[in-house]
Every structure is written in C-alpha cells, then in structure tokens.
C-alpha cells in the first residue's frame, strides 16, 4: 500500500493500477548472461511497486518513496541521456516500449521499494519491470515473458547506459515461487527448477556487505569487452560456444593473461550452472552445492577480478563458520554474498560474519534469509 499512499500524497487522486516486480538472487552463473551462457537466479520477496494512472497528454511524472524529488519528462526527453539519475530507468522503459511500437501514453507514477539499492539484488531491474508492468496494464499492452525482459534490458543498456545482460530482467519477470530459473541466455529457453531448501533443513543466507557498487562504470563494460574480444579472437559467436573440454586449447591460443582469465571464468562458470541444475533436479546435495558456490566465488575473485575486500571476507567467514559454501551474487565490486547453510545454524553464521567485519574495521553487514518468490505481477 505504500506506493498507493505515495501516489495519493503526490497527485491527490487514487492510482488505477499497482504492479510489483521483485529483486533477485543469482544462485550461480555470474557474467555468463552477456556471453550467451546459462544462469540460475530466483526472485526475492523484496520488491518495487509502481502505482500509476493515466494522464491525457504524453507527459510522465514519477515520485519515489524516500526521495525528495519529482521528475517530469516529455516525448522530447525520450532519447538516451536526456533524463539522468534514478528516473532514467523510468524514462528508459517508456522509451523502449514506444520504440518497439507500443502506444504508451502519459502517466503519473509513484514507486515504493523494499529492495536494497546498490546491494547486487537488482533493484534497477525491479524498478524497470514494475514500471513496465504498470504502463502496459494502463494501456492494454500484452508482452510475453521473453519480450518483456528484452525491452527492460534495452532500457538499461541503450537509455541508461549500463551494458548488463538479460539475467536480471528475466528473473524479475519470469521467476516462480519455490523455483529457480534455469535460463539459456542465447535461446531464451527457461526451466523452472524446484528449489525448496526448507524441506532439506537448508537456507540461503544473504549477507549484504553494504559495500556499494555501480554497473554504469568502466569495470563492468571492460569485462564485457574482454569477453567479446576473446570470442572474436577464438572465432566464436560468444564464449558460450567454448566447452570445458576445449578450454585448455583455447587458452593457449589467446594473447595475454587477462584474456585467459576472463575466458576461464566464463567457461567454468557455465559448467558450474549446469552442475548445479543437475543437483537440484536430482535432490539437493548440500556439500557439493556448497563447493560449487565457493568455486564460483574463487573464480570471480581470481579470474574475473570483480570482488572487493568486504565480499571476500563475507564469503570466507561464512564458510569458516560452518556454511556449506558461499559466493558473491550480482555484477560485482560490492553488494551481497549468499551462503548455503543449515537453517538451524544460520544465526550462528550471521553472527560470525558480523564479528569478522567488526574485527576488520568494516561497517557491519545486514543478513536475512532468501526465499524463492514469485515474479512480476499486478496487485489487486
């Protein structure tokens, strides 16, 4: 109801639609999406709600809970670079929908969020998908579950300027409660894999390190460029086409240790996704699943070089305290770590990570359990 209350306060009338879209945790498969690879996210109960109503002219106004700013833009602003800051994600969605030929008219919007910003839980995709859902509901536009994520990704890539892959938007729109989304980022083919940890006495503990990150910077773009150059050098459409069996030979053909490390991460990470899906299909083996998470973190740290001190400490401290495994989740350079643990020991592990942060002089982290939740949808 907070989004509706913000709407009434800002515009003096009741919204006609409320649409929610969740943040996500990527269980495994980091930086594989823009390499046409495999990912395995699940949606969180933390979401962004967009409340909206039509206005007669092609003008869009948006307010956001906790932000003392009202942003208005018109058709003239619907080109990349015209709207900046958090409202760029809203303008980008309007732009992407209209560029695709959908008749999206003006609207007043109000946003309310429970997704921690800058945590690596994909608040930007949740924002895009909630706004997209609200606008499409207002104007009778029906998008299938593959088209919606692509348009939201286009808003982020081409309007906002963040070169992200399709993972976040797909998770926010396509995930189902109690399942992880096994997604082939080349074909769009998806499988909803049962992910009921509670039945096994297990939990995924989210450790928000409070180390902020930004995707609209040179580091994320540089990693993507490294991969594209390596694929071209190897004569591949994308690194997805390189298998584990052919990895050593391919690495020998590349110039430079950086290129080899980037390629090794992507190829081995794709394989870790496939192994994880196999484990979930067969029944969870916590020790092996934990090993895969820890191996993924080491690969992101050493080969892809996207971790920072706080996330490395959170992952190692969680494992030392008894977690089966732990890894950073999200684009990197800060954000959250996930730890697979016995539910009965999750508080003990959270306390151990907290102590490790205090001892290291870091701001204490926030911790909470992750529950596989439903994707984007209209609210009554």
C-alpha positions in Angstrom: 0.0 0.0 0.0 3.0 2.4 0.4 3.2 3.1 -3.3 -0.6 3.9 -3.4 -0.2 6.2 -0.4 2.7 8.0 -2.1 0.7 8.3 -5.2 -2.3 9.8 -3.4 0.0 12.2 -1.5 1.8 13.3 -4.7 -1.1 13.6 -7.1 -4.2 14.0 -4.9 -6.0 11.0 -6.6 -6.1 7.2 -6.4 -3.9 5.2 -8.7 -5.7 2.9 -11.2 -3.0 0.1 -11.2 -0.3 -1.2 -8.9 2.4 -3.5 -10.3 5.1 -5.3 -8.4 8.4 -6.7 -9.5 11.0 -8.4 -7.3 14.7 -8.2 -6.8 16.6 -11.4 -7.3 19.4 -13.5 -6.1 21.6 -15.3 -8.7 22.3 -18.7 -7.2 25.1 -19.2 -9.7 26.1 -18.1 -13.2 27.8 -14.7 -12.9 28.7 -12.6 -16.0 27.6 -15.5 -18.2 24.4 -13.9 -19.5 26.0 -11.5 -21.9 28.2 -14.3 -23.1 25.1 -16.2 -24.3 25.5 -18.6 -21.4 23.5 -20.1 -18.6 22.2 -18.5 -15.3 20.2 -19.7 -12.3 18.5 -16.9 -10.4 15.5 -16.9 -8.2 13.2 -14.0 -7.2 13.1 -12.5 -3.7 10.1 -11.4 -1.7 11.7 -7.9 -1.7 10.1 -5.9 -4.5 9.4 -2.5 -6.0 5.8 -1.5 -6.5 4.8 1.1 -9.1 1.4 2.8 -8.7 0.2 4.6 -11.8 -2.7 6.3 -13.5 -3.1 7.8 -17.0 -2.8 11.5 -17.8 -4.3 13.0 -21.0 -1.0 14.2 -22.6 2.3 12.4 -23.4 3.9 13.5 -20.2 5.3 11.3 -17.4 5.8 12.3 -13.8 7.4 10.0 -11.2 8.0 10.2 -7.5 9.8 7.7 -5.3 9.4 6.9 -1.6 12.2 8.4 0.3 13.4 10.6 -2.5 12.6 14.3 -2.2 12.3 14.8 -5.9 9.5 14.8 -8.5 10.7 14.2 -12.1 8.7 15.0 -15.1 9.7 14.3 -18.7 8.0 14.6 -22.1 8.4 13.0 -25.5 11.3 15.3 -26.2 13.2 13.7 -23.4 12.8 10.2 -24.7 16.2 9.8 -26.1 19.3 8.5 -24.2 21.0 11.0 -22.0 18.1 13.4 -21.6 16.9 12.0 -18.2 19.5 11.1 -15.6 19.7 9.5 -12.2 17.1 7.1 -10.9 14.4 8.5 -13.1 16.4 7.5 -16.2 15.3 3.9 -15.6 11.6 5.1 -15.8 12.2 7.2 -18.9 14.2 4.3 -20.4 11.2 1.9 -20.1 8.8 4.4 -21.7 11.4 5.0 -24.5 11.9 1.2 -25.1 8.2 0.5 -25.2 7.4 3.3 -27.6 10.5 2.4 -29.8 9.1 -1.1 -30.0 5.8 0.3 -31.4 3.7 0.1 -28.3 1.3 3.0 -27.8 2.2 4.1 -24.3 0.7 7.4 -23.3 1.3 9.7 -20.4 1.2 8.7 -16.8 1.7 9.7 -13.2 3.7 7.1 -11.2 4.8 6.6 -7.6 7.4 4.0 -6.5 8.0 2.2 -3.2 10.8 -0.2 -2.7 12.0 -2.9 -0.3 15.0 -3.9 -2.5 18.3 -2.6 -1.0 19.8 -0.2 -3.5 23.4 -1.0 -4.6 23.4 -4.4 -3.0 23.6 -6.6 -6.1 20.0 -7.7 -5.7 18.9 -6.0 -8.9 16.9 -3.0 -7.7 17.3 -1.5 -11.2 15.7 -4.4 -13.0 12.9 -4.5 -10.4 12.3 -0.8 -11.0 12.2 -1.3 -14.8 9.9 -4.3 -14.6 7.5 -2.7 -12.2 7.2 0.4 -14.3 6.9 -1.6 -17.5 4.1 -3.8 -16.0 2.2 -0.7 -14.7 2.4 1.1 -18.0 1.4 -2.0 -20.1 -1.5 -2.6 -17.7 -2.7 1.0 -18.1 -2.5 1.0 -21.9 -3.6 -2.6 -22.7 -0.2 -3.8 -23.9 0.4 -7.5 -23.6 4.1 -8.7 -23.6 5.1 -12.3 -23.5 7.6 -13.5 -20.9 10.5 -13.3 -23.4 9.7 -9.9 -24.9 9.3 -8.1 -21.6 12.8 -8.8 -20.3 14.3 -7.8 -23.6 12.6 -4.5 -23.6 13.6 -3.8 -20.0 17.2 -4.8 -20.8 17.1 -2.4 -23.8 16.0 0.4 -21.5 19.0 -0.3 -19.2 21.5 -0.8 -22.0 20.6 1.8 -24.5 19.0 4.5 -22.4 20.6 4.3 -19.0 23.9 3.1 -20.5 24.6 0.0 -18.3 25.8 -2.9 -20.5 24.1 -5.6 -18.5 22.9 -8.9 -19.8 19.4 -10.4 -19.7 19.6 -12.1 -16.3 18.1 -9.5 -14.0 15.1 -8.6 -16.0 14.4 -12.2 -16.9 14.5 -13.2 -13.2 12.2 -10.3 -12.2 9.6 -11.2 -14.7 9.8 -14.9 -15.3 10.6 -16.5 -11.8 8.1 -18.6 -10.0 7.6 -19.1 -6.3 9.6 -22.1 -4.9 11.7 -22.4 -8.0 15.0 -21.2 -9.5 15.0 -20.1 -13.1 17.4 -22.1 -15.3 17.8 -19.8 -18.3 19.6 -20.2 -21.6 20.5 -16.6 -22.3 21.0 -17.4 -26.1 17.8 -19.1 -26.8 15.6 -17.7 -24.1 14.6 -21.2 -23.2 13.8 -21.5 -19.5 13.1 -24.3 -17.0 11.6 -23.7 -13.5 13.7 -26.0 -11.3 12.2 -26.8 -7.8 14.2 -25.0 -5.1 12.7 -26.0 -1.8 15.6 -25.7 0.6 13.4 -25.7 3.7 12.4 -29.3 3.0 16.0 -30.2 3.4 16.6 -28.1 6.5 18.6 -25.6 4.5 18.6 -21.9 3.9 20.3 -19.4 1.6 21.6 -16.6 3.9 22.0 -13.2 2.2 24.9 -11.1 3.5 24.5 -7.5 2.4 28.1 -6.3 2.8 27.0 -2.7 2.4 29.9 -2.2 0.0 28.1 -0.2 -2.8 28.7 -0.9 -6.4 27.8 0.7 -9.7 27.3 -1.0 -13.0 27.4 2.2 -15.1 31.2 2.4 -14.9 34.3 1.3 -16.7 34.8 -2.0 -14.9 31.7 -3.8 -15.9 32.0 -2.6 -19.5 35.6 -3.6 -19.6 34.8 -7.2 -18.5 32.2 -7.5 -21.3 34.7 -6.0 -23.9 37.3 -8.5 -22.7 35.0 -11.4 -23.4 33.8 -10.1 -26.8 37.4 -9.6 -27.9 38.4 -13.1 -26.7 35.4 -14.7 -28.5 36.4 -12.9 -31.7 40.0 -14.0 -31.4 38.8 -17.6 -31.0 36.4 -17.4 -33.9 33.4 -17.9 -31.7 30.0 -16.2 -31.8 30.2 -16.0 -28.0 32.2 -17.7 -25.2 29.1 -19.9 -24.6 30.3 -21.9 -27.6 33.6 -22.9 -25.9 33.3 -26.1 -23.9 35.3 -27.2 -20.9 36.9 -29.9 -23.0 38.3 -27.3 -25.4 39.2 -24.8 -22.8 43.0 -25.5 -22.4 43.5 -25.4 -26.2 41.6 -22.1 -26.5 43.6 -20.5 -23.6 46.8 -21.4 -25.4 45.7 -19.5 -28.5 44.9 -16.3 -26.6 47.4 -13.5 -26.1 47.6 -12.1 -22.6 46.9 -13.5 -19.1 43.9 -11.2 -18.6 42.1 -12.6 -21.6 42.8 -16.1 -20.5 41.5 -15.5 -17.0 38.3 -13.9 -18.3 37.6 -16.8 -20.6 38.4 -19.4 -18.0 35.8 -17.8 -15.6 33.0 -17.8 -18.2 33.6 -21.3 -19.4 33.9 -22.9 -15.9 31.0 -20.8 -14.6 28.7 -22.1 -17.3 29.7 -25.6 -16.3 29.0 -24.8 -12.6 25.5 -23.7 -13.6 24.9 -27.0 -15.4 26.2 -29.0 -12.5 24.0 -27.0 -10.0 20.9 -27.6 -12.1 21.7 -31.3 -12.1 22.0 -31.3 -8.3 18.7 -29.6 -7.9 16.9 -31.9 -10.3 18.3 -35.0 -8.5 17.7 -33.8 -5.0 20.0 -31.3 -3.2 23.4 -32.4 -2.1 24.4 -29.6 0.2 28.1 -30.4 0.3 28.5 -30.5 -3.5 26.3 -27.5 -4.0 28.3 -25.5 -1.4 31.5 -26.5 -3.2 30.2 -25.1 -6.5 29.2 -21.8 -4.8 32.7 -21.5 -3.3 34.4 -22.4 -6.5 32.3 -19.7 -8.3 33.4 -17.1 -5.8 37.1 -18.0 -6.2 36.7 -17.7 -10.0 35.1 -14.3 -9.7 37.9 -13.2 -7.3 40.9 -14.6 -9.2 39.9 -14.9 -12.8 37.2 -12.2 -13.3 38.6 -9.8 -10.7 35.2 -8.4 -9.6 35.2 -8.9 -5.9 36.2 -6.5 -3.2 37.5 -7.0 0.4 34.1 -7.0 2.1 32.6 -9.7 -0.1 35.7 -11.8 0.1 35.6 -11.6 3.8 31.9 -12.4 4.0 32.3 -15.5 1.8 35.3 -16.8 3.7 33.9 -16.0 7.2 30.6 -17.8 6.4 32.4 -20.9 5.2 34.7 -20.9 8.2 31.7 -20.6 10.5 30.0 -23.7 9.0 28.3 -22.7 5.8 28.5 -25.4 3.1 29.6 -22.7 0.6 29.4 -19.0 -0.2 29.8 -16.7 -3.2 29.2 -13.1 -4.2 26.0 -12.6 -6.2 25.4 -9.9 -8.7 27.6 -7.9 -11.0 30.4 -7.4 -8.5 32.6 -4.7 -7.0 30.5 -4.8 -3.8 27.0 -5.9 -2.9 25.8 -9.2 -1.5 27.2 -12.6 -0.7 25.0 -15.7 -0.4 25.8 -18.6 1.9 24.2 -22.1 1.8 23.8 -23.3 5.4 21.7 -25.4 7.7 18.8 -23.3 8.8 19.5 -24.1 12.4 23.0 -22.6 12.1 22.1 -19.5 10.0 22.0 -17.2 13.0 25.4 -18.5 14.3 26.9 -18.0 10.8 25.5 -14.5 10.5 27.0 -13.6 13.9 30.4 -14.9 12.9 30.4 -12.8 9.7 29.3 -9.8 11.7 32.2 -10.3 14.1 34.7 -10.7 11.2 33.5 -7.4 9.7 33.8 -5.5 13.0 37.3 -7.0 13.6 38.3 -5.9 10.1 37.0 -2.4 10.6 34.2 -2.7 8.1 30.7 -1.5 8.5 28.7 -4.4 9.9 26.7 -6.2 7.2 22.9 -6.9 7.1 21.8 -10.5 6.9 18.5 -12.1 6.0 17.2 -15.4 4.5 16.4 -15.6 0.8 13.2 -17.3 -0.2 12.4 -18.2 -3.8 9.4 -16.0 -4.6 7.1 -15.0 -7.5 8.0 -12.8 -10.4 6.4 -9.5 -11.7 2.6 -9.3 -11.4 -0.3 -7.0 -11.0 -1.6 -6.3 -7.5 -5.2 -6.2 -6.6 
